[in-house]
């Protein structure tokens, strides 16, 4: 069988997501204890850099998604990789917390908007039809792969060189891994290269209308769609829980006197488990009703919060991270599958971009969790809150309308 060029695009998208997510969203947590000492601030104050970057994603994603449906994605991603690399280079010179927050909001945030999950999933949706769920699952593996690879690397660089030198090195690595390969390989669609697209297949949710027959949707058409708002209701709490644990994992390990490398192994476990979850949920989403898959994901999230509430030691934390990682891994493939089936490849970037501002509000979860820890002295209240926010998500997905032929 002839090699399909779309897999080359997926490989590059996997890499640029691994870099952007692995460095900013998975590794920043290991800078927090150091910044707390150097700048004499509480942990809640140092949740703001990642929150600022995430809010930038929320603001910029609708514009980026629309642009990716109309302009060459390779140029958008390359610009994002450049901003991202410059952000970590600037971070190495930061002398105050407000400067760190500003750098994350502007440069790192711009990199995440332009070279993050919206770009990766849009490319997967445009290059694949029948195997879209598998393609989206594979491309989103990059976010978790970055979470497996970069935390040990970053903690090693910090211990060997110091946090400023480690940050500068991360900027150079980001630029070199993202920009050259993206410019060389990435193209928007098979049609752009004169290649036959991946064929449509019938879905268990009901067969979607072929993309070529769909009228182009307007922003208002997407925003009045019932499925759009049920997706928000279901996936926002799931993102809320995953984000809260992910960004507080370093401080939580510090509370338990777990050393840097073992703390990094917790994040690697979370990320590796997410890879498995993405592959399983992504492949299954092409053949299984997405509602059932979401309920499986929600069940794993509830189980992980229960394990965390038991206040486990290092081994228990590893198990909880593995369970939560598998659940969190299902989020992006399921999102991509739902958006792709309901809005089509042509308008995928726009629909995903409109969804992101709502989902990025989950970033407040790790600030809230850190503040509750500072006030109460433990994370028990935050963990209980995470358990209860999943209830409306589980109920809401029952109202997702089935697709019609």
Buried (B, 14 or more C-beta within 10 A) or exposed (E): EEEBBBEBBBBBBBBBBBBBBBBBBBBBBBBBBBBBEBBEBEBBBBBBBBBBBBBBBBBBBBEBBBBBBEEBBBBBBBBBBBBBBBBBBBBBEBEEBEBBBBBBBBBBBBBBBBBBBBBBBBBBBBBBBBBBBBBBBBBBBBBBBBBBBBBBBBBBBBEEEEBBEBBBBBBEBBBEBBBEBBBEBBBBBBEEEEBEBBEBEEBBBEBBEEBEEBEEBEBEBBEEBEBBBBBBBBBBBBBBBBBBBBBBBBBBBBBBEBEBEEBBBBBBBBBBBBBBBBBBBBBBBBEBBBBEBBBBBBBBBBBBBEBBBEEBEBEEBBBBBBBBBBBBBBBBBBBBBBBBBBBBBBBBBBBBBBBBBBBBBBBBBBBBBBBBBEEEEEBBBBBEBBBEBBEEBBEBBEEBEEBEE
